Amino acid sequence: MYHALIRTHHITSRKKVARLRAAAKTYQCFALLRSGGVPGVMYVRGSNKSQVQNWVDTVHNLRYKDYQLVSPVDAVPDPDALPVAPQQIPDAVLGTLEEVDTVKEMAAHMESRGLQKWWRIAMGFARE
C-alpha cells in the first residue's frame, strides 16, 4: 500500500470534489478530504504507487490555492512495525472518497489507522 498527504488553503468547490471522487474511482484509491473551510487536507491511499501518484497529479492539476504535497507518495508503514497497533476498523474501500468537516476528525481517522505520528509530522504539528 502507498499513501500521500496534501494540504491546501481550502476545499470548498463541489465541482473539484466531484472530480476528485471520479479520480479515486478511476485510479482505485481511497481518498479522505477535510473540506468546507481552511485548511483543506487530502489523504490518499492505494495499492499501486502509480495510481496514487496519478490521483495526486489530478489534485495538482486542479490548481488548488496554496497546494502543498506535505508527504509525497510513499509506502505505508507495516502495521506490525508501528509503536501503537491500529484499531480494528474496516479498512478504507478503494475507489471511494470520504469527507470530514474538521481537522480533529481527520486526525482521528489517521490515529485509527495507526498513522498518528506520521500525520502529525507531515502536518507540522510535531517534529521527528
N, CA, C and O atoms as a Tinker XYZ file with bonds, in Angstrom:
   512  protein
     1  N      0.840000   -1.185000    0.000000    73     2
     2  CA     0.000000    0.000000    0.000000    64     1     3
     3  C      0.880000    1.241000    0.000000    63     2     4     5
     4  O      1.965000    1.259000    0.580000    81     3
     5  N      0.382000    2.278000   -0.666000    73     3     6
     6  CA     1.073000    3.563000   -0.759000    64     5     7
     7  C      0.110000    4.671000   -0.349000    63     6     8     9
     8  O     -1.106000    4.535000   -0.480000    81     7
     9  N      0.673000    5.767000    0.148000    73     7    10
    10  CA    -0.175000    6.879000    0.544000    64     9    11
    11  C      0.545000    8.209000    0.355000    63    10    12    13
    12  O      1.758000    8.255000    0.150000    81    11
    13  N     -0.235000    9.299000    0.430000    73    11    14
    14  CA     0.305000   10.657000    0.316000    64    13    15
    15  C     -0.625000   11.597000    1.075000    63    14    16    17
    16  O     -1.784000   11.276000    1.336000    81    15
    17  N     -0.086000   12.769000    1.425000    73    15    18
    18  CA    -0.863000   13.773000    2.151000    64    17    19
    19  C     -0.652000   15.130000    1.490000    63    18    20    21
    20  O      0.477000   15.536000    1.215000    81    19
    21  N     -1.758000   15.819000    1.242000    73    19    22
    22  CA    -1.735000   17.123000    0.579000    64    21    23
    23  C     -2.458000   18.128000    1.467000    63    22    24    25
    24  O     -3.494000   17.825000    2.059000    81    23
    25  N     -1.886000   19.343000    1.546000    73    23    26
    26  CA    -2.550000   20.432000    2.268000    64    25    27
    27  C     -2.778000   21.567000    1.274000    63    26    28    29
    28  O     -1.903000   21.886000    0.469000    81    27
    29  N     -3.962000   22.172000    1.340000    73    27    30
    30  CA    -4.288000   23.326000    0.500000    64    29    31
    31  C     -4.874000   24.414000    1.388000    63    30    32    33
    32  O     -5.110000   24.198000    2.577000    81    31
    33  N     -5.107000   25.579000    0.805000    73    31    34
    34  CA    -5.707000   26.667000    1.581000    64    33    35
    35  C     -7.112000   26.285000    2.031000    63    34    36    37
    36  O     -7.463000   26.456000    3.199000    81    35
    37  N     -7.910000   25.771000    1.109000    73    35    38
    38  CA    -9.270000   25.347000    1.444000    64    37    39
    39  C     -9.783000   24.384000    0.368000    63    38    40    41
    40  O     -9.230000   24.295000   -0.728000    81    39
    41  N    -10.852000   23.671000    0.715000    73    39    42
    42  CA   -11.544000   22.804000   -0.246000    64    41    43
    43  C    -13.023000   23.138000   -0.117000    63    42    44    45
    44  O    -13.675000   22.704000    0.832000    81    43
    45  N    -13.556000   23.902000   -1.060000    73    43    46
    46  CA   -14.973000   24.263000   -0.998000    64    45    47
    47  C    -15.717000   23.963000   -2.299000    63    46    48    49
    48  O    -16.935000   23.786000   -2.278000    81    47
    49  N    -15.023000   23.902000   -3.411000    73    47    50
    50  CA   -15.668000   23.700000   -4.705000    64    49    51
    51  C    -16.205000   22.273000   -4.834000    63    50    52    53
    52  O    -15.448000   21.303000   -4.803000    81    51
    53  N    -17.529000   22.169000   -4.981000    73    51    54
    54  CA   -18.148000   20.849000   -5.126000    64    53    55
    55  C    -17.769000   20.223000   -6.475000    63    54    56    57
    56  O    -17.707000   18.999000   -6.590000    81    55
    57  N    -17.514000   21.051000   -7.494000    73    55    58
    58  CA   -17.098000   20.521000   -8.801000    64    57    59
    59  C    -15.733000   19.856000   -8.695000    63    58    60    61
    60  O    -15.509000   18.795000   -9.277000    81    59
    61  N    -14.821000   20.477000   -7.955000    73    59    62
    62  CA   -13.492000   19.883000   -7.785000    64    61    63
    63  C    -13.579000   18.602000   -6.963000    63    62    64    65
    64  O    -12.895000   17.624000   -7.263000    81    63
    65  N    -14.413000   18.603000   -5.929000    73    63    66
    66  CA   -14.583000   17.390000   -5.117000    64    65    67
    67  C    -15.152000   16.266000   -5.984000    63    66    68    69
    68  O    -14.752000   15.111000   -5.844000    81    67
    69  N    -16.075000   16.600000   -6.869000    73    67    70
    70  CA   -16.633000   15.587000   -7.780000    64    69    71
    71  C    -15.541000   15.020000   -8.689000    63    70    72    73
    72  O    -15.527000   13.820000   -8.963000    81    71
    73  N    -14.630000   15.871000   -9.155000    73    71    74
    74  CA   -13.510000   15.400000   -9.987000    64    73    75
    75  C    -12.588000   14.492000   -9.182000    63    74    76    77
    76  O    -12.084000   13.495000   -9.699000    81    75
    77  N    -12.368000   14.838000   -7.912000    73    75    78
    78  CA   -11.517000   14.005000   -7.053000    64    77    79
    79  C    -12.183000   12.656000   -6.773000    63    78    80    81
    80  O    -11.515000   11.623000   -6.729000    81    79
    81  N    -13.507000   12.677000   -6.585000    73    79    82
    82  CA   -14.253000   11.431000   -6.366000    64    81    83
    83  C    -14.140000   10.533000   -7.601000    63    82    84    85
    84  O    -13.945000    9.324000   -7.473000    81    83
    85  N    -14.261000   11.118000   -8.787000    73    83    86
    86  CA   -14.136000   10.355000  -10.036000    64    85    87
    87  C    -12.717000    9.815000  -10.195000    63    86    88    89
    88  O    -12.528000    8.687000  -10.649000    81    87
    89  N    -11.721000   10.617000   -9.822000    73    87    90
    90  CA   -10.325000   10.164000   -9.920000    64    89    91
    91  C    -10.063000    9.013000   -8.955000    63    90    92    93
    92  O     -9.333000    8.081000   -9.289000    81    91
    93  N    -10.652000    9.069000   -7.761000    73    91    94
    94  CA   -10.487000    7.974000   -6.795000    64    93    95
    95  C    -11.048000    6.677000   -7.374000    63    94    96    97
    96  O    -10.459000    5.608000   -7.219000    81    95
    97  N    -12.182000    6.786000   -8.034000    73    95    98
    98  CA   -12.786000    5.603000   -8.651000    64    97    99
    99  C    -11.936000    5.111000   -9.822000    63    98   100   101
   100  O    -11.697000    3.911000   -9.957000    81    99
   101  N    -11.482000    6.031000  -10.663000    73    99   102
   102  CA   -10.675000    5.679000  -11.835000    64   101   103
   103  C     -9.378000    4.995000  -11.438000    63   102   104   105
   104  O     -9.004000    3.974000  -12.015000    81   103
   105  N     -8.684000    5.566000  -10.441000    73   103   106
   106  CA    -7.372000    5.056000  -10.049000    64   105   107
   107  C     -7.437000    4.051000   -8.901000    63   106   108   109
   108  O     -6.401000    3.615000   -8.398000    81   107
   109  N     -8.650000    3.681000   -8.483000    73   107   110
   110  CA    -8.847000    2.705000   -7.409000    64   109   111
   111  C     -8.045000    3.069000   -6.156000    63   110   112   113
   112  O     -7.264000    2.271000   -5.636000    81   111
   113  N     -8.266000    4.297000   -5.693000    73   111   114
   114  CA    -7.636000    4.806000   -4.471000    64   113   115
   115  C     -8.724000    5.143000   -3.464000    63   114   116   117
   116  O     -9.871000    5.391000   -3.837000    81   115
   117  N     -8.359000    5.152000   -2.190000    73   115   118
   118  CA    -9.226000    5.684000   -1.148000    64   117   119
   119  C     -8.740000    7.092000   -0.849000    63   118   120   121
   120  O     -7.548000    7.298000   -0.624000    81   119
   121  N     -9.642000    8.060000   -0.843000    73   119   122
   122  CA    -9.278000    9.442000   -0.532000    64   121   123
   123  C    -10.119000    9.932000    0.637000    63   122   124   125
   124  O    -11.317000    9.662000    0.715000    81   123
   125  N     -9.477000   10.652000    1.538000    73   123   126
   126  CA   -10.141000   11.256000    2.691000    64   125   127
   127  C     -9.864000   12.748000    2.634000    63   126   128   129
   128  O     -8.706000   13.167000    2.627000    81   127
   129  N    -10.926000   13.557000    2.593000    73   127   130
   130  CA   -10.788000   15.005000    2.468000    64   129   131
   131  C    -11.330000   15.706000    3.698000    63   130   132   133
   132  O    -12.375000   15.338000    4.234000    81   131
   133  N    -10.598000   16.726000    4.138000    73   131   134
   134  CA   -11.102000   17.661000    5.142000    64   133   135
   135  C    -11.553000   18.856000    4.313000    63   134   136   137
   136  O    -10.724000   19.629000    3.831000    81   135
   137  N    -12.853000   19.009000    4.146000    73   135   138
   138  CA   -13.358000   20.033000    3.241000    64   137   139
   139  C    -14.279000   21.004000    3.967000    63   138   140   141
   140  O    -14.652000   20.792000    5.121000    81   139
   141  N    -14.633000   22.066000    3.268000    73   139   142
   142  CA   -15.583000   23.023000    3.803000    64   141   143
   143  C    -14.965000   24.259000    4.415000    63   142   144   145
   144  O    -15.692000   25.163000    4.827000    81   143
   145  N    -13.664000   24.329000    4.488000    73   143   146
   146  CA   -13.035000   25.508000    5.077000    64   145   147
   147  C    -11.533000   25.415000    5.047000    63   146   148   149
   148  O    -10.948000   24.638000    4.291000    81   147
   149  N    -10.918000   26.228000    5.889000    73   147   150
   150  CA    -9.458000   26.329000    5.959000    64   149   151
   151  C     -8.969000   25.478000    7.121000    63   150   152   153
   152  O     -9.586000   25.567000    8.183000    81   151
   153  N     -7.939000   24.675000    7.031000    73   151   154
   154  CA    -7.227000   24.311000    5.804000    64   153   155
   155  C     -7.922000   23.151000    5.104000    63   154   156   157
   156  O     -8.754000   22.458000    5.690000    81   155
   157  N     -7.570000   22.956000    3.859000    73   155   158
   158  CA    -8.019000   21.782000    3.134000    64   157   159
   159  C     -6.937000   20.722000    3.255000    63   158   160   161
   160  O     -5.760000   21.008000    3.036000    81   159
   161  N     -7.324000   19.503000    3.601000    73   159   162
   162  CA    -6.356000   18.421000    3.758000    64   161   163
   163  C     -6.877000   17.214000    2.988000    63   162   164   165
   164  O     -8.063000   16.892000    3.049000    81   163
   165  N     -5.977000   16.548000    2.262000    73   163   166
   166  CA    -6.344000   15.370000    1.484000    64   165   167
   167  C     -5.368000   14.240000    1.778000    63   166   168   169
   168  O     -4.153000   14.408000    1.679000    81   167
   169  N     -5.918000   13.093000    2.140000    73   167   170
   170  CA    -5.124000   11.878000    2.343000    64   169   171
   171  C     -5.566000   10.889000    1.280000    63   170   172   173
   172  O     -6.762000   10.692000    1.065000    81   171
   173  N     -4.609000   10.272000    0.620000    73   171   174
   174  CA    -4.939000    9.280000   -0.402000    64   173   175
   175  C     -4.134000    8.017000   -0.142000    63   174   176   177
   176  O     -2.979000    8.068000    0.280000    81   175
   177  N     -4.774000    6.880000   -0.405000    73   175   178
   178  CA    -4.135000    5.586000   -0.170000    64   177   179
   179  C     -4.547000    4.637000   -1.284000    63   178   180   181
   180  O     -5.702000    4.626000   -1.711000    81   179
   181  N     -3.590000    3.839000   -1.751000    73   179   182
   182  CA    -3.894000    2.875000   -2.798000    64   181   183
   183  C     -2.889000    1.745000   -2.811000    63   182   184   185
   184  O     -1.840000    1.825000   -2.172000    81   183
   185  N     -3.212000    0.696000   -3.538000    73   183   186
   186  CA    -2.346000   -0.484000   -3.559000    64   185   187
   187  C     -1.200000   -0.352000   -4.551000    63   186   188   189
   188  O     -0.242000   -1.123000   -4.497000    81   187
   189  N     -1.288000    0.618000   -5.457000    73   187   190
   190  CA    -0.293000    0.770000   -6.512000    64   189   191
   191  C      0.277000    2.187000   -6.471000    63   190   192   193
   192  O     -0.476000    3.160000   -6.447000    81   191
   193  N      1.595000    2.304000   -6.463000    73   191   194
   194  CA     2.242000    3.617000   -6.358000    64   193   195
   195  C      1.845000    4.541000   -7.505000    63   194   196   197
   196  O      1.592000    5.726000   -7.284000    81   195
   197  N      1.790000    4.018000   -8.719000    73   195   198
   198  CA     1.463000    4.878000   -9.865000    64   197   199
   199  C      0.023000    5.377000   -9.803000    63   198   200   201
   200  O     -0.257000    6.499000  -10.226000    81   199
   201  N     -0.896000    4.562000   -9.282000    73   199   202
   202  CA    -2.285000    5.004000   -9.157000    64   201   203
   203  C     -2.405000    6.142000   -8.146000    63   202   204   205
   204  O     -3.122000    7.114000   -8.381000    81   203
   205  N     -1.698000    6.017000   -7.017000    73   203   206
   206  CA    -1.713000    7.081000   -6.011000    64   205   207
   207  C     -1.090000    8.345000   -6.597000    63   206   208   209
   208  O     -1.608000    9.444000   -6.396000    81   207
   209  N      0.014000    8.196000   -7.318000    73   207   210
   210  CA     0.664000    9.362000   -7.934000    64   209   211
   211  C     -0.256000   10.022000   -8.957000    63   210   212   213
   212  O     -0.290000   11.249000   -9.054000    81   211
   213  N     -0.997000    9.230000   -9.717000    73   211   214
   214  CA    -1.946000    9.794000  -10.683000    64   213   215
   215  C     -3.036000   10.600000   -9.983000    63   214   216   217
   216  O     -3.444000   11.649000  -10.480000    81   215
   217  N     -3.513000   10.118000   -8.826000    73   215   218
   218  CA    -4.521000   10.860000   -8.064000    64   217   219
   219  C     -3.930000   12.177000   -7.573000    63   218   220   221
   220  O     -4.576000   13.221000   -7.661000    81   219
   221  N     -2.705000   12.133000   -7.055000    73   219   222
   222  CA    -2.017000   13.346000   -6.593000    64   221   223
   223  C     -1.850000   14.326000   -7.754000    63   222   224   225
   224  O     -2.043000   15.529000   -7.579000    81   223
   225  N     -1.498000   13.826000   -8.925000    73   223   226
   226  CA    -1.350000   14.686000  -10.105000    64   225   227
   227  C     -2.680000   15.339000  -10.485000    63   226   228   229
   228  O     -2.710000   16.490000  -10.922000    81   227
   229  N     -3.774000   14.603000  -10.317000    73   227   230
   230  CA    -5.100000   15.161000  -10.583000    64   229   231
   231  C     -5.365000   16.349000   -9.665000    63   230   232   233
   232  O     -5.860000   17.384000  -10.110000    81   231
   233  N     -5.035000   16.198000   -8.385000    73   231   234
   234  CA    -5.209000   17.300000   -7.428000    64   233   235
   235  C     -4.372000   18.499000   -7.864000    63   234   236   237
   236  O     -4.859000   19.629000   -7.883000    81   235
   237  N     -3.129000   18.251000   -8.210000    73   235   238
   238  CA    -2.236000   19.342000   -8.619000    64   237   239
   239  C     -2.791000   20.083000   -9.837000    63   238   240   241
   240  O     -2.714000   21.309000   -9.912000    81   239
   241  N     -3.346000   19.339000  -10.780000    73   239   242
   242  CA    -3.894000   19.944000  -11.998000    64   241   243
   243  C     -5.158000   20.761000  -11.747000    63   242   244   245
   244  O     -5.542000   21.577000  -12.585000    81   243
   245  N     -5.810000   20.550000  -10.600000    73   243   246
   246  CA    -6.998000   21.345000  -10.258000    64   245   247
   247  C     -6.622000   22.724000   -9.719000    63   246   248   249
   248  O     -7.493000   23.559000   -9.480000    81   247
   249  N     -5.336000   22.958000   -9.530000    73   247   250
   250  CA    -4.799000   24.264000   -9.159000    64   249   251
   251  C     -5.411000   24.829000   -7.873000    63   250   252   253
   252  O     -5.888000   25.964000   -7.843000    81   251
   253  N     -5.386000   24.022000   -6.823000    73   251   254
   254  CA    -5.839000   24.499000   -5.522000    64   253   255
   255  C     -4.913000   25.594000   -5.012000    63   254   256   257
   256  O     -3.704000   25.547000   -5.240000    81   255
   257  N     -5.477000   26.575000   -4.326000    73   255   258
   258  CA    -4.691000   27.660000   -3.735000    64   257   259
   259  C     -3.796000   27.091000   -2.637000    63   258   260   261
   260  O     -4.246000   26.278000   -1.829000    81   259
   261  N     -2.544000   27.511000   -2.603000    73   259   262
   262  CA    -1.562000   27.107000   -1.588000    64   261   263
   263  C     -1.387000   25.581000   -1.536000    63   262   264   265
   264  O     -1.294000   25.001000   -0.454000    81   263
   265  N     -1.343000   24.939000   -2.709000    73   263   266
   266  CA    -1.142000   23.485000   -2.802000    64   265   267
   267  C      0.222000   23.106000   -2.234000    63   266   268   269
   268  O      1.242000   23.665000   -2.639000    81   267
   269  N      0.243000   22.159000   -1.298000    73   267   270
   270  CA     1.493000   21.647000   -0.730000    64   269   271
   271  C      1.394000   20.133000   -0.621000    63   270   272   273
   272  O      0.494000   19.608000    0.035000    81   271
   273  N      2.314000   19.441000   -1.259000    73   271   274
   274  CA     2.407000   17.986000   -1.112000    64   273   275
   275  C      3.275000   17.748000    0.117000    63   274   276   277
   276  O      4.493000   17.607000    0.008000    81   275
   277  N      2.636000   17.704000    1.300000    73   275   278
   278  CA     3.390000   17.660000    2.554000    64   277   279
   279  C      4.022000   16.303000    2.815000    63   278   280   281
   280  O      5.001000   16.208000    3.555000    81   279
   281  N      3.475000   15.251000    2.217000    73   279   282
   282  CA     4.083000   13.927000    2.305000    64   281   283
   283  C      3.918000   13.247000    0.948000    63   282   284   285
   284  O      2.838000   12.749000    0.631000    81   283
   285  N      4.984000   13.226000    0.145000    73   283   286
   286  CA     4.893000   12.617000   -1.190000    64   285   287
   287  C      4.525000   11.136000   -1.123000    63   286   288   289
   288  O      4.576000   10.518000   -0.060000    81   287
   289  N      4.157000   10.585000   -2.263000    73   287   290
   290  CA     3.762000    9.179000   -2.348000    64   289   291
   291  C      4.880000    8.305000   -1.785000    63   290   292   293
   292  O      6.032000    8.390000   -2.209000    81   291
   293  N      4.512000    7.468000   -0.824000    73   291   294
   294  CA     5.472000    6.592000   -0.160000    64   293   295
   295  C      4.730000    5.358000    0.337000    63   294   296   297
   296  O      3.501000    5.353000    0.415000    81   295
   297  N      5.475000    4.323000    0.669000    73   295   298
   298  CA     4.871000    3.092000    1.184000    64   297   299
   299  C      4.286000    3.340000    2.572000    63   298   300   301
   300  O      4.870000    4.054000    3.387000    81   299
   301  N      3.132000    2.744000    2.825000    73   299   302
   302  CA     2.509000    2.823000    4.147000    64   301   303
   303  C      3.325000    1.952000    5.090000    63   302   304   305
   304  O      3.682000    0.830000    4.731000    81   303
   305  N      3.634000    2.447000    6.305000    73   303   306
   306  CA     4.397000    1.623000    7.250000    64   305   307
   307  C      3.672000    0.311000    7.558000    63   306   308   309
   308  O      2.443000    0.262000    7.615000    81   307
   309  N      4.448000   -0.732000    7.752000    73   307   310
   310  CA     3.906000   -2.041000    8.115000    64   309   311
   311  C      3.223000   -1.929000    9.475000    63   310   312   313
   312  O      3.844000   -1.451000   10.425000    81   311
   313  N      1.948000   -2.358000    9.604000    73   311   314
   314  CA     1.242000   -2.240000   10.884000    64   313   315
   315  C      1.964000   -2.931000   12.042000    63   314   316   317
   316  O      1.841000   -2.505000   13.190000    81   315
   317  N      2.720000   -3.999000   11.746000    73   315   318
   318  CA     3.433000   -4.704000   12.812000    64   317   319
   319  C      4.610000   -3.888000   13.339000    63   318   320   321
   320  O      5.069000   -4.120000   14.458000    81   319
   321  N      5.104000   -2.936000   12.547000    73   319   322
   322  CA     6.245000   -2.116000   12.953000    64   321   323
   323  C      5.822000   -0.841000   13.678000    63   322   324   325
   324  O      6.671000   -0.106000   14.183000    81   323
   325  N      4.522000   -0.572000   13.733000    73   323   326
   326  CA     4.049000    0.653000   14.382000    64   325   327
   327  C      4.133000    0.519000   15.898000    63   326   328   329
   328  O      3.921000   -0.571000   16.430000    81   327
   329  N      4.443000    1.622000   16.613000    73   327   330
   330  CA     4.536000    1.564000   18.068000    64   329   331
   331  C      3.188000    1.294000   18.730000    63   330   332   333
   332  O      3.132000    0.687000   19.800000    81   331
   333  N      2.112000    1.737000   18.105000    73   331   334
   334  CA     0.765000    1.512000   18.623000    64   333   335
   335  C     -0.018000    0.775000   17.546000    63   334   336   337
   336  O     -0.052000    1.201000   16.391000    81   335
   337  N     -0.645000   -0.331000   17.929000    73   335   338
   338  CA    -1.400000   -1.116000   16.950000    64   337   339
   339  C     -2.628000   -0.342000   16.489000    63   338   340   341
   340  O     -3.308000    0.275000   17.309000    81   339
   341  N     -2.925000   -0.364000   15.187000    73   339   342
   342  CA    -4.124000    0.314000   14.704000    64   341   343
   343  C     -5.375000   -0.332000   15.280000    63   342   344   345
   344  O     -5.402000   -1.535000   15.537000    81   343
   345  N     -6.408000    0.475000   15.481000    73   343   346
   346  CA    -7.672000   -0.053000   15.980000    64   345   347
   347  C     -8.279000   -0.956000   14.914000    63   346   348   349
   348  O     -8.005000   -0.812000   13.723000    81   347
   349  N     -9.097000   -1.875000   15.362000    73   347   350
   350  CA    -9.767000   -2.767000   14.423000    64   349   351
   351  C    -10.936000   -2.024000   13.785000    63   350   352   353
   352  O    -12.031000   -1.966000   14.344000    81   351
   353  N    -10.690000   -1.466000   12.622000    73   351   354
   354  CA   -11.725000   -0.758000   11.878000    64   353   355
   355  C    -11.782000   -1.354000   10.487000    63   354   356   357
   356  O    -10.781000   -1.883000   10.004000    81   355
   357  N    -12.935000   -1.280000    9.831000    73   355   358
   358  CA   -12.967000   -1.756000    8.458000    64   357   359
   359  C    -12.044000   -0.885000    7.618000    63   358   360   361
   360  O    -12.089000    0.342000    7.712000    81   359
   361  N    -11.207000   -1.513000    6.799000    73   359   362
   362  CA   -10.255000   -0.736000    6.012000    64   361   363
   363  C    -10.993000    0.081000    4.959000    63   362   364   365
   364  O    -12.113000   -0.237000    4.559000    81   363
   365  N    -10.338000    1.124000    4.535000    73   363   366
   366  CA   -10.896000    2.020000    3.535000    64   365   367
   367  C    -11.168000    1.255000    2.247000    63   366   368   369
   368  O    -10.364000    0.423000    1.826000    81   367
   369  N    -12.286000    1.538000    1.638000    73   367   370
   370  CA   -12.664000    0.883000    0.393000    64   369   371
   371  C    -12.007000    1.629000   -0.767000    63   370   372   373
   372  O    -12.223000    2.827000   -0.950000    81   371
   373  N    -11.208000    0.910000   -1.543000    73   371   374
   374  CA   -10.547000    1.530000   -2.689000    64   373   375
   375  C    -11.592000    1.974000   -3.710000    63   374   376   377
   376  O    -12.610000    1.311000   -3.906000    81   375
   377  N    -11.323000    3.095000   -4.348000    73   375   378
   378  CA   -12.252000    3.631000   -5.334000    64   377   379
   379  C    -13.301000    4.552000   -4.744000    63   378   380   381
   380  O    -14.272000    4.901000   -5.414000    81   379
   381  N    -13.110000    4.954000   -3.473000    73   379   382
   382  CA   -14.085000    5.824000   -2.818000    64   381   383
   383  C    -13.415000    7.070000   -2.257000    63   382   384   385
   384  O    -12.195000    7.123000   -2.094000    81   383
   385  N    -14.237000    8.067000   -1.966000    73   383   386
   386  CA   -13.777000    9.299000   -1.350000    64   385   387
   387  C    -14.709000    9.619000   -0.194000    63   386   388   389
   388  O    -15.930000    9.587000   -0.342000    81   387
   389  N    -14.127000    9.926000    0.958000    73   387   390
   390  CA   -14.904000   10.330000    2.131000    64   389   391
   391  C    -14.527000   11.754000    2.491000    63   390   392   393
   392  O    -13.412000   12.202000    2.223000    81   391
   393  N    -15.470000   12.465000    3.104000    73   391   394
   394  CA   -15.203000   13.827000    3.552000    64   393   395
   395  C    -15.467000   13.938000    5.045000    63   394   396   397
   396  O    -16.390000   13.320000    5.576000    81   395
   397  N    -14.637000   14.737000    5.714000    73   395   398
   398  CA   -14.844000   15.069000    7.121000    64   397   399
   399  C    -14.871000   16.588000    7.229000    63   398   400   401
   400  O    -14.395000   17.293000    6.338000    81   399
   401  N    -15.440000   17.091000    8.343000    73   399   402
   402  CA   -15.633000   18.529000    8.494000    64   401   403
   403  C    -14.525000   19.237000    9.256000    63   402   404   405
   404  O    -14.344000   20.443000    9.094000    81   403
   405  N    -13.779000   18.509000   10.085000    73   403   406
   406  CA   -12.780000   19.170000   10.926000    64   405   407
   407  C    -11.432000   18.464000   10.841000    63   406   408   409
   408  O    -11.343000   17.293000   10.473000    81   407
   409  N    -10.385000   19.209000   11.192000    73   407   410
   410  CA    -9.042000   18.631000   11.260000    64   409   411
   411  C     -9.007000   17.578000   12.366000    63   410   412   413
   412  O     -8.300000   16.577000   12.253000    81   411
   413  N     -9.768000   17.807000   13.431000    73   411   414
   414  CA    -9.829000   16.849000   14.543000    64   413   415
   415  C    -10.365000   15.494000   14.061000    63   414   416   417
   416  O     -9.834000   14.449000   14.437000    81   415
   417  N    -11.403000   15.510000   13.240000    73   415   418
   418  CA   -11.938000   14.262000   12.681000    64   417   419
   419  C    -10.902000   13.584000   11.787000    63   418   420   421
   420  O    -10.745000   12.363000   11.808000    81   419
   421  N    -10.203000   14.397000   11.004000    73   419   422
   422  CA    -9.158000   13.862000   10.117000    64   421   423
   423  C     -8.077000   13.181000   10.956000    63   422   424   425
   424  O     -7.628000   12.085000   10.622000    81   423
   425  N     -7.661000   13.832000   12.047000    73   423   426
   426  CA    -6.648000   13.261000   12.930000    64   425   427
   427  C     -7.136000   11.954000   13.549000    63   426   428   429
   428  O     -6.356000   11.015000   13.712000    81   427
   429  N     -8.417000   11.888000   13.893000    73   427   430
   430  CA    -8.979000   10.657000   14.463000    64   429   431
   431  C     -8.909000    9.515000   13.447000    63   430   432   433
   432  O     -8.614000    8.376000   13.811000    81   431
   433  N     -9.180000    9.815000   12.180000    73   431   434
   434  CA    -9.061000    8.795000   11.130000    64   433   435
   435  C     -7.617000    8.311000   11.016000    63   434   436   437
   436  O     -7.371000    7.114000   10.870000    81   435
   437  N     -6.667000    9.236000   11.083000    73   435   438
   438  CA    -5.247000    8.860000   10.989000    64   437   439
   439  C     -4.847000    7.993000   12.186000    63   438   440   441
   440  O     -4.133000    7.002000   12.036000    81   439
   441  N     -5.315000    8.378000   13.369000    73   439   442
   442  CA    -4.994000    7.603000   14.572000    64   441   443
   443  C     -5.576000    6.196000   14.483000    63   442   444   445
   444  O     -4.921000    5.229000   14.872000    81   443
   445  N     -6.800000    6.074000   13.975000    73   443   446
   446  CA    -7.438000    4.758000   13.881000    64   445   447
   447  C     -6.721000    3.838000   12.896000    63   446   448   449
   448  O     -6.860000    2.617000   12.966000    81   447
   449  N     -5.958000    4.424000   11.984000    73   447   450
   450  CA    -5.180000    3.634000   11.022000    64   449   451
   451  C     -3.739000    3.438000   11.473000    63   450   452   453
   452  O     -2.931000    2.862000   10.744000    81   451
   453  N     -3.413000    3.915000   12.670000    73   451   454
   454  CA    -2.060000    3.762000   13.189000    64   453   455
   455  C     -1.069000    4.723000   12.558000    63   454   456   457
   456  O      0.134000    4.460000   12.548000    81   455
   457  N     -1.569000    5.843000   12.026000    73   455   458
   458  CA    -0.713000    6.790000   11.311000    64   457   459
   459  C     -0.604000    8.137000   12.015000    63   458   460   461
   460  O     -0.232000    9.128000   11.386000    81   459
   461  N     -0.918000    8.195000   13.303000    73   459   462
   462  CA    -0.945000    9.479000   14.002000    64   461   463
   463  C      0.414000   10.182000   13.992000    63   462   464   465
   464  O      0.477000   11.384000   13.733000    81   463
   465  N      1.495000    9.461000   14.268000    73   463   466
   466  CA     2.822000   10.085000   14.303000    64   465   467
   467  C      3.184000   10.626000   12.919000    63   466   468   469
   468  O      3.636000   11.764000   12.793000    81   467
   469  N      2.985000    9.811000   11.886000    73   467   470
   470  CA     3.263000   10.234000   10.512000    64   469   471
   471  C      2.452000   11.486000   10.165000    63   470   472   473
   472  O      2.987000   12.441000    9.601000    81   471
   473  N      1.169000   11.476000   10.502000    73   471   474
   474  CA     0.265000   12.595000   10.232000    64   473   475
   475  C      0.742000   13.868000   10.929000    63   474   476   477
   476  O      0.810000   14.930000   10.310000    81   475
   477  N      1.071000   13.760000   12.219000    73   475   478
   478  CA     1.483000   14.943000   12.988000    64   477   479
   479  C      2.769000   15.548000   12.435000    63   478   480   481
   480  O      2.901000   16.770000   12.371000    81   479
   481  N      3.716000   14.704000   12.037000    73   479   482
   482  CA     4.977000   15.208000   11.474000    64   481   483
   483  C      4.725000   15.858000   10.111000    63   482   484   485
   484  O      5.229000   16.949000    9.843000    81   483
   485  N      3.953000   15.200000    9.257000    73   483   486
   486  CA     3.685000   15.730000    7.914000    64   485   487
   487  C      2.940000   17.064000    7.968000    63   486   488   489
   488  O      3.196000   17.948000    7.152000    81   487
   489  N      2.030000   17.211000    8.914000    73   487   490
   490  CA     1.253000   18.447000    9.027000    64   489   491
   491  C      2.023000   19.558000    9.739000    63   490   492   493
   492  O      1.583000   20.707000    9.759000    81   491
   493  N      3.169000   19.215000   10.319000    73   491   494
   494  CA     3.956000   20.225000   11.021000    64   493   495
   495  C      3.540000   20.423000   12.465000    63   494   496   497
   496  O      3.924000   21.415000   13.085000    81   495
   497  N      2.757000   19.493000   13.016000    73   495   498
   498  CA     2.315000   19.581000   14.403000    64   497   499
   499  C      3.351000   19.024000   15.363000    63   498   500   501
   500  O      3.304000   19.317000   16.558000    81   499
   501  N      4.286000   18.224000   14.862000    73   499   502
   502  CA     5.319000   17.595000   15.696000    64   501   503
   503  C      6.603000   17.479000   14.883000    63   502   504   505
   504  O      6.600000   17.608000   13.659000    81   503
   505  N      7.691000   17.233000   15.591000    73   503   506
   506  CA     8.985000   17.022000   14.932000    64   505   507
   507  C      9.369000   15.560000   15.038000    63   506   508   509
   508  O      8.894000   14.835000   15.913000    81   507
   509  N     10.242000   15.140000   14.127000    73   507   510
   510  CA    10.687000   13.734000   14.145000    64   509   511
   511  C     11.526000   13.442000   15.353000    63   510   512
   512  O     11.984000   12.313000   15.529000    81   511
